[in-house]
Amino acid sequence: MSRGGFKREGAWVQAVGTVLAAIGSTPTKKLPPQTLKDFNVIGNTLQATGNGLATIGKDPLKLGTVGNEVQAIGNTLVIAGLITNVDQRTKDILNTQGNLFQATGAGVGFADAWEQDPSISNVYLLIGNLLQVVGNGLQAIFGNEERTQVLDALGSWIQAVGAVLTALGEERDYLNTVRRRY
């Protein structure tokens, strides 16, 4: 357990989920549509789980905690759009709103990292969260139209790179904390 919670572990679970969701968002003829949808559902579920883990033991009023909670809400909305039996317009609205919530949560995470003391770890967190904002923004704009699948996939992969950079930043922060203790 890191720094009184599971921030590091949550970041890695979120990163894995983001990569899986990006795979599910990538147009390909090699995988059946249901398999791609399953990747999206599992990926967003892992993202929401990772964001939830990152809040355990944290001050609920801190920007980082709020950002993770908002991202988890966004993932939940995307999942609802993928698995509920509603009309396509409602699915599209849930997907767009979910991606906007995720972008907002990453923006709050960016603000949290901005307030921290300068460090290499925070550079990773700043760039990672900024990429997640951009990626989720692209998904919100382009994710609902058949002709823009490539841009939606691009947004997913930008988000995935951002999530991995954020996890690397959390890992560096954790290792620095461990080194200071010993």
Phi, psi and omega in degrees: 000135185251132174046047176074019180191200183236037184300313180297311181298317178299321179297320179290320177297317178299317181298316178299316179298321180294320177295317178298318178295324178295320175300316180294336180269353183274119179297129178204149175265355183281339180239140178293152181307322180296323178294318178297318178298318179299319176301318179296315180295310180297317180298313179292328176295316177295322177298313180298319178297314179298317177296322176294315178303320183295343181267348183297128177076009182257156176297120184293346181262000178284147180303317181299320179294313180299318179300316178296321179295318179295319177298319180297322176299317178299316178299321180296320177295318178298316179300316179302319178294332181278326190249346182278154180266076179231171181293162185299323180299316179295318177301316180296319179296315179300318179296313180297311180297321178298316179293324177293320175298316179298318179297319179296316178299318178294325176296320176294321175299322176299314180299321178297314179295325180298325182282346184280164176298143179300134177196164176299320179304316182289333174298315176301315182295318179297309181295317180300313180293322178298317177297323178294322176300311181298312181299313179293326176298315177300318179296320180295322182284317191249359190286349188252001183243134182304321185285351182245024181302324181295320179291324175298315178297319177301316177300319179298317181288326174297316177300318181297316177299318178298319179294321178293318177297320177297317178297320177297322176296318177295321179297314178299317180298316179298313181296322176295321178296316179297316180299320180294328180290327186247000000 
